[in-house]
């Protein structure tokens, strides 16, 4: 059953997603004031330096409008909002800075400031910004006003130039820091969007290159010593020589001077400059990696572990080719943090993949073989959810009853993976036992199943359709059924009609109808040559589409395939339905024999 996964949009969460340790180690220890504001200009967070500069505790400013709280003109009056360059930049989602503004402190003192603002990026959709990082510096212009006027003009001019240069350098450093914080937050969002390792690494590479590096390579450990280079990303339209550097690499071997070998053996992050790149390799793996760095024209290299020393999954290598723009210690801290995050994503994805494979194999093995029942034709399909989604509890069954009629079942256990597969197996066995010798209404059988479900199974909720086909071998036949919150059966008749059997609908299993509640049952004649389709919601649900549209698509495609052999109809139905479903699919089809001719009768 489809379960919508919703992610929170709170801006405080986005900030904490940028790694609390990085905020504590960098932002909170920084002597420069930093404030984070949301798209409306409200303060989300401030560091201790901002509390000191504003003379206001963090708890008192969170949620307040930064402009209204602090922004004043030189005379102390509130600057009109339409004249505020920070608010304009926030609305237009672009960087901005100001060098001659005034800030009203909590003690009423007006101080001269300069500021720089950088937009945060997020996954809320095109053109949507989660806010800005604002860096605030108190300037010394007013403090010099008295004494420096009396000094010699050339000395004042020189001091002004020096101060402006220092301030510009400081602002550039803070802007770089803001960009790094934004990058970490963006990578966190990107890695959280998929449980597929290859897709996660591809998205990561598209963020890192060219934002932080000119080249990126990801190596994963396979087993104890094997190494597989799974991703190499460089400037668009360029490759690292004529060789494809992806694929299996030489074994790790013993620790050498090669940073890649050291990291893969549990060592820490390494920053290399041009001089260290010329060291001769000492192992086959180091030799291959050195050739790769040479082919890229590396001038500065960072190599960090993916994961932690206790749970190492591989290594991330970033390359810059411009000698005038080498990596620094700040870059190393950011990339190390990214490496820890990527390692965690890879480890979680591998665990998820193993669990998903076990659940899928268990579910396939528990699905029954279809019986041969007179002249009836039966066909069924089970299609697991696409990679990156969880295996659900979809199932089907068909079995003869004691009175010679045929039982058909389609169901969906709420939940995922091993729990859902185990619950499906329990319901499967119990329902067969309850239905085997019961010739009364199908709703009564499902009532008994609902009563027993919580006592003897681990299933909390489920949907299903239980149907019984009655009639002599030559017909006529009648379908008796009840639905516990499941999509309705679809009947295709030889005259070209398709009808959803929407009668017999009751609440899903697990809702406790109580002693006075009785599930409805329904009956409908089945013409010779007709086809009955029972299916789970994965066949009709698609991202961005409502349920009625899905039912309409299924009716159209089923009608177009109604005269095909039953096996072909089942194969083509899932192919023709639009992609985008994250749920698994179960389909059970019954085709009745055509009318007998006079000679056959």
N, C-alpha and C positions, 0 to 999 in steps of 0.2 A: 504494500500500500504506500502510495506516495506520501512522504512526510516533508512538508516545506521546511527548509532550514533557513532560519532568519538570523541575520547578523545584526548586532546593535550598531547604532549610528552615533552614539554619544561621543562628543569630542574629548571628554576626559579619558574615555577608553582608548581613543586613537593615540593620545599622548602616551598613556601607559603602555600601549602596544609597541612603542618605539624603544622598549627595553628599559624597565625601571633602573637597572644597574647603570646603563649609559647616562640616563638623566641625573642620577645621583653622583656619578663620577665626573661628569662634565658640567652639566647645567647648574647643579646645585653647588658645585665647588667653584664655579666661575665668579670672578669679582665684578663682572658686568651684568647689569640688570636684564633679565629675559622675562617677557610676558607672552603667553599664548592666548589668542582671542579666537572666538568662534565666528561664523559668517555674519552674525549680527553685531559684532564688535564687543561682545561681552567677554570678560576675562575668564579664562578656563584654568590657568595656572600661572604662578609667578615663582621665581627662584628666590633664595634668601637675599641676594644682592638687590633684587627689585623691591623686596619688602623694606630694605634699608633706604634705598633711594626715594621711594614713595612715602616712607615713614608711615606705612600701613601694614598690619599683619595680613598674611595670605588669606586667612579665613574671612576677613572683612571685605576683601576686594573681589573674591570669586563670585561670578555672576553679574558684576557691575559693568556698566558701559565704560570702557577705557577712556574714550574721548570726553564724555560728560564728567568723569571723575577727575581727570588730570589736565586736559588740554586747555591752555589759556593763552591770551595774547600778552605782549609785553606790559600792558597796563593791568593785567590780572583778570580781564573779562573773559567769559567763555567764548571760544571761537565758534562761529556758526558751523553747523554740521556740513553744510554745502561747501564750505571753504576749507574743510579739513583734507589735506592730501592723503592721510592714512586711510580715511574712510572711502575716498575715491579709489585708492589702490585696492582696498578690500573688495569693493563692489566690482571692480574690473579684473580681479584675480591676477594681479601683476605685482612685481617687486616695487618698492618705493623707499625713499629716504628723505630725511629733513635735517637741516644743519642749524637752524636758528629758530627754535621753538621754546616755549616755556611750559613748565610742569608745576602744578599745584600739589604740594606735599600735604600729608595728613596734618602737619603742625601749622598749616597756613602759609608756609614760606614758598615763594615763587622762585624756581631755579631754572637756569638756562640748560637746555638739553639738545642733543642730536640723536636721531633714531634711524634704524634700518629695519624694514619689514620684508619677509619672504613668505609667499603663499605655501600652505601645506597642500599636499596632493592626497586624493582618496579614491575610493571605489564606488562613490555614490552616483556615478553617471557622468556623461560628457558635460563639461562646463560647470560642474559643481565642485566648489572648494570647501574643505572642512575648516578653513580659517587661516590664521597667519601666526608666524613667530615674529615678535617685535623685540628688537635689541635697543636698549636705551642707555645713553651715556651722558653724564653731567659734564657740560663744557665749562671752560674757565674764563669765557669771554668777559662776564660781568665782574668776576673776582679781580681781573687785571685792570678794570676800568679806572680805579683811583690812582694806583701807584705807577702804572706803566705810561700814563699820559705824560708824566713828568720826565720820563727817561728819554734818552736820545732816540730820535726817529728811526735811525738805522738798526738800533738794538731791538726796538719793538717790532719792526718789520721782520727781522731775522727770527725772533722768537715766535712770531705768528706763523711764519712758514714752517718752522720746525714742528710746532704744535699741530698744524693742519696735516703735515705729512704723517705724524704719529697717529693722529686721529683717523686719517684715511686708512692707514695700515691696520689699525685696530678694528675699524669698521669692516674692512675686507676679511679679516680673520673671523670676526663674528658672523659675517654673511656666509663664510665657508662652513662654520660650525652649524648654522641654521640649515644649510643645504644638506649636511651630513645627517642631522637629525631627521629631516624630511625624507631623505633617502632610506634610512632605516625603517621609518614608519611605512613607506610605500612598499618596501620589500616584505615587511611583515604581512601586509594586506595581500600581496601577490602570492606568497607562499601558503596563505590560509585558504586559497580559492580552489585547491585541488589536492587529492590524495594520490595522484599519479606522479611517480618520481620523474619520468621523462618530461612531462608537461611542466612540473614545478621547476625543473632545472632550465628548461627552455625559457620560461617566463623570467626567471632570475637573471639569465644571461642578457635578455633584452633590456632589463633595467640597469644592469651594471655597465654594459657597453652601449653607448659611449659615455654615460653619465659619470662613471668613476674611472674607467679604464679603457684602453684601446683594444685589449684582448682579454679573454677569460677562458680558462680550461677547468673542467671538473673531472676529477679522478675518483672512482669508487673502489673500495676494497671488496674483493669477492673471495670468500673463504679466508684462509689464514694469510696467504702471501700474494695471491693474484691481484692484479690491478687492471681496471677497465676504464679507459678514458671515454666518458659518455657524452661529453659536450665540449666543443671548441667554437667560440664566437669571436669574430673580429669586425673590423670596419666593414660596412656594407659594400659589397662588390669586390672585396679582397679576400685572398686566402693566404695561408702561411706556406708559400712555395707551392710546389706541385703535388705535395704529399697530403693524404688525408690522415691527420694526426689522431683521429678517433679510433677506438678499438682496443684490443687487449695489448697491454704493455708488459715488459719483462717483470718478473717477480720482484717484490720489495727488497729482499735480501737484508744484509746487515746494515746498520746505520753508517752513513758516510757523511762527507761534508755537504752533500746535496740537500738543500732545504726540503725538496719534495720527499726524498727518502726519510729524512728526519721526521717530518710531519706525519708521514704514513706509519712510522714506527712509534708514534705517540708523543712526538716533540711539539713544542709550542710554535706560535706564529713567527715568521721570519720576513724581514724587510731587507732586500738586496739592492745595492746601487750598482752602477756600471762596473766598478772595479771588481766587485765580488762575482760578477757574472762571467768573468774570464777564467775562473778556476777550472782546471781540467777535471772532467767527470771521473768517478772512481767505481762505477757500477753500470751494468747494462741499462737499468732504469734511468739513472742519472744521465747517461749518454743520450738516450732518446729525448729526455726532457730538455737537455742543453741544446740539442739540435732544434727543437721546437722554438725555444726562446731566441735562438739565433735567426731562425727563419722569420720571426715576427719583428726583428729589429729592436729587441727589448733594451730599454735604457734604465728601467726601474721595475722591480718585481716584488709582489707580496704573495706569500704562500701561507695559508692558514688551514688548520684542521677543520673538517666537517664533523660537528659533534663535540664531544668532550674526550678527555683522556680515557675515561672509563667506558665510553660508548663511541668509539671512533668509526666513522663510516667512510671517510675518504679525505680528499684535500681539494681546496679551491686555490687556483693560481690566477692572479691578475697582473697584467702587463701594461706599462706605459712606454711609449716609444719616443717621446719628446724629452731630451736631456734637460730642457729648461723647465720641465714640469714633473719632477720626480715625486714619488709617494713620500709622505712624512709620517710621523708617529701617530698623528690624528687619524690618517687614513688607515693605518694598521689597526687601531682600536675599532674603527667602524667595521672593517672587513672581518676582524676576528669575531665581532658580535654577529655579523651576517653568517659566518661559518657555523657558529653554534646553532643558530636558528635553522639553517639548511640541514645540518646533521640531524636535528630533532625531527624535521619534516620527513627526511628519508627513512629514519628509524620507524616513525609512526606509520608511514606508507607501507613499509615492508611487513610490519606486524599486521596491518589491515589487510594486505594482500594475502598473507598466509591464512588468516581467519576467514577471509572471503572465499578462498579456494576450498577450504575444508567445508564451509557451509554449502557452497555450490555443489560439491561432490556428494555431500550427504543428501541434499535435496533431490538431486537427480536420481540417486540410488533408491530413494524412498518413493519416487513416483512409480505407479504400477504399470504393468503391461496391460494392454487393452484386451478384453475377452473377445472371442468369436461368438456372436449371438445371432443365430439364424441367418437371415439374408440382410441384416443390418450391416452398414459400413461404419466403422469408427476410426477416427484419427485424432491425434493430440500433438501439441507442441509445448515445450517449455523453453523460454528464452531468458537467461539471467540478465540482471540489470547491467548496463554498460560499465566498462572499467571506470573506477573512481566513485561508483555508487555502491550501496550496500545490497547484498542479496536479501530478498524479502521472503515471505512465507506463502507464495502462490502455489496452488496444487490443484490437481484434477483427479478424478477417479471414475471408473465405470465397472459395474459388477452385476451379475445376475442375482435376482432375489428368489426366495424360496418358492413363490408362486409362479415363477417363470418369467416375470416381467424384468425389465432392465433398469437399473439405477444409474443415474448420471450425477456427478458432483463437480462443482467448481468452487474454489474457496481461496481466501486470502487472510492469513493470520497477521494481526497487527504486531509489528516488531521487525527485527532484522537479524540476519546471520544465524549463528548456531541456535540461539533461543527460538527464533521463528521456525527454523527447520525442525527442531525437536518438537515444538508445539504442533506443527503441521502433521508430524507423524502420529502424535497422540490422537488428534481429532480424526485422522484418517481411520485408525483402528476402531475407535469408539463408535464412529458413525456407521461403519460397516456392521458392527455387532447390533446396534439399535435398529438398523433398517432391514436386516436380513429376513426376519420373519414377520415384519409389520406390513399389513395390507391396507391399513387405514390411511387417513390424510397425511400427506408429507409434513404438514405443519406440526403434527403431533410428535413426529420423530425429532424434528429440530428443537421442539420444546424440551424434550427429554435430554437432548444433547446440551442445551443451554443450562438446564438444571445441574447436570453432572460436570460441566466443564470446569468450574472453579474448585470442585472438590477433588477431582482426580487428574487434572492436567495443570500445566504451568501457563496456559493461554489465558490472557486477560480479556481480549476482545478479538473478534474475527467476523468476517462476512462469508456468506456462501449461498449457493443455490443447490437445493436437493430436488432432483426431478426423477419421475418414474414413468417409463414408457410401457403402456399396457395395450394388449390386443393380441389376437392370434397371429401366427406367422404370416398369413396372407393379408392381414389387415381386416377391418380398419384399426387404426391405432389412436390412442389418446395420451396426451402428455399431462401428467399431474405434477405440480411443483409448488415449492414455497421458496421465498427469497428472504434471507436475513441481511438486509442492507446492501445487497450486491447488485451490480449492473444487470439489467434485464436480459434474458435470453433473446436471441435474434432468430426468427423463423423465416427461411427462404422457401418459397413455393414455386412449383414448375411453371406457373402462369406469369412469373416475372415480378411477383410482389415480395416485399420484405417488411416484416412486422416485428416490432419489439413487444414481447409479452410482459407487460408492465403490471399485470395483476399479481396477487399473491405476495405483495411486498410487506415485510415486517421489519422490526428493529434489528440491529446487528446483535450478534451473540455477545453476551457479557453485560447486557443492559438490565438484567433482572426484571423480566416482565411481571413476576409475582404470580401468586396462585390463581388470581382471577384473569390473567392474560392468556390468550390463546393466539398462536400465530395463524395467519390466514393461509389457506391453500387455494390453488386455482387449477383449472383444467382447460385444455384446448385440443381440438382434433388436429391430427397430423396427416395431411394429404399424402398419398403415394408419391414418391420421388422428391419429397421435400427434404430440406437440410436444416438442422438445428445447430446453432453456435452458442456455446457457453464460453465465457472469457473473463479475464480479470482486468482491472482498470488500467493496467500498464499498456494495454492495446489501444485504449481510446484517449489517454491523457498525453498531452504534449505541452511543453513550456510555452506560455503565452497564448494558450487556447483554452476555451471553456469546455465543460463536459458535453453540452449540447452539440457543439461543433465536432467533437470527437465521435459522438454517436452518429452524427450525420455522415462523417467520412467513412466510418465502418459500414454503414448501410450501403453507401454508393459502391464501395470497393467489393463488398460481398455480393451484391447484385451482379456486378460485372464478371465475377468469377463463379457464379452459381452453377454454370453448366460445365465447369472444369472438373476433372477427377478430384475426389475429396483430398487426397494428399497434396495435389497442386494448389487447391484452394487454400489450405492451411499454410503452405510455404509462402504463397504470394501475399496473403493478407498482412503479415508482419512486415514484408518488404515494402508494400505500398503505403503503409501508414507513415506519417511524417516522423522524422527523427526528433530527438529532444527529450524523450521520456527518460526519467531516472529510475524507473521501477522495472521489476521483472514482469514477465508476461506468461500466463498459462492460457491455453486454448484447447477446448474439447469440442469436436464436431461429430455429429451423427447424421448419416444420410439413410433415409428409408428407401426400400425397393420401390420401383415404379409399379404402376397398375398392371396386373396380369392380363394377358390377351385371352381370348376365348379358348384357344388351343392349350395354353399353359394352365388355365383354370381346370 
